[in-house]
């Protein structure tokens, strides 16, 4: 194995063979970390953590800024590795992985100390007490990541945990293990102390070992795996956050700016070949603007360039994971069998060696079709005509998911009103996906899209055990509720209880 030392001490077999999805060419073989290997990584992390916590926020931020410099300097190598195992264009690695990650380093570096400083509370009742809450980093955080943003959703997810003073063990997707390994290697070369950030590669079983040995789990992936992770964490009573799938609706109201909305629809539906948890997965357009909107989307999709990352500038590259392109094919076939029409695209490309599905627009779709109900996670934009705002909201909410959504209108008050009624962890008005870049506010799912969130103050506090400290201010000899209990005290407490009741009769005359 080329990157990092952690696994070299453990008994391992090279059994993950990664292929470039854009070309089909072999990329590399990676080891599968077994239980002993993960236990050893956790032991190293536990040894490293007290020192990492002790250096303090300013020093951790300084080291992470060094890491950021390294990432900036090595951007071409990172692009090559990430693109080589995902099939995405290099510019997508810059815009949708590295920019977010480098921004996150500055964001958490500046705010971690404030978000994790002791929080004072004024007791409303017991004025003779002082109280505050303090945050204690979980020593070892396990991050289990997906393949769609294999750099940002592994190394990027680790940044707030590292700033909090935790050590991190990443279990990247078996589909894309090289990205996180490279990230950890670059971080170590930039001065991150040994044992603070480790990567263990493997399949789901390795993920289960990480759950067993870490103190807190931060999982991003599918709903099906999320349930298994939650189950294991439930058995062990370990804290966990679950960032899961989505079926994000776009609601285009009759007064929308159709030019901007159609461009957003095309970008939001097709970026990263549609393999984004917060991509535009289904579109509802009010009747009066439906035809004009569809026409604009179709025209723009026809101009989208698709091809291998290295072959000139393309907007859409290959899909990453063979079963995923099969699923996209199934969704389109199911929709067509139920009466949907393909206006552009609609099939797997056979003129290229890799995993390419044509950018696709579907109309005459309805909620009996998989493409409107299940996460497609591919370059498919199904557009549905709706009578009015009410029907759009009703259909948007007719989903087991609730991750992100967008509402399009020139009337911002209307946009905010509609947003409030959409059952989703985030809603963008006149924009798509952009909430991911607004790190100040939480990003997490409702319904089956997850539990917990990233970003915002809670996005770093989740990596800490919370401790409440209550201090007696005056040091009196005893407290009134302490023993010995006396008839007078009993009478007094009964009177006090009566005061909680409503109406003077209850308050003053109660027994
Ligand atoms: P996945 O659930 O198949 O795998 C995710 C990770 O879980 C992988 O590392 C995998 O090896 C590991 N894993 C598998 N079984 C496990 C088990 N039993 N215990 C522990 N770990 C196990 O997901 P994927 O296909 O890699 O990613 C795509 C999914 O991720 C999509 O549904 C997408 O919407 C979702 N996603 C969500 C977000 C978000 O922020 N909400 C972001 C990106 C992707």
Boltz pocket constraint, residues with backbone or C-beta under 6 A from the ligand:
constraints:
  - pocket:
      binder: B
      contacts: [[A, 144], [A, 145], [A, 146], [A, 147], [A, 148], [A, 149], [A, 153], [A, 171], [A, 172], [A, 173], [A, 174], [A, 202], [A, 203], [A, 204], [A, 205], [A, 206], [A, 207], [A, 208], [A, 220], [A, 221], [A, 222], [A, 223], [A, 224], [A, 225], [A, 226], [A, 228], [A, 229], [A, 242], [A, 243], [A, 244], [A, 245], [A, 246], [A, 276], [A, 277], [A, 278], [A, 375], [A, 377], [A, 403], [A, 445], [A, 449], [A, 450]]
      max_distance: 6.0
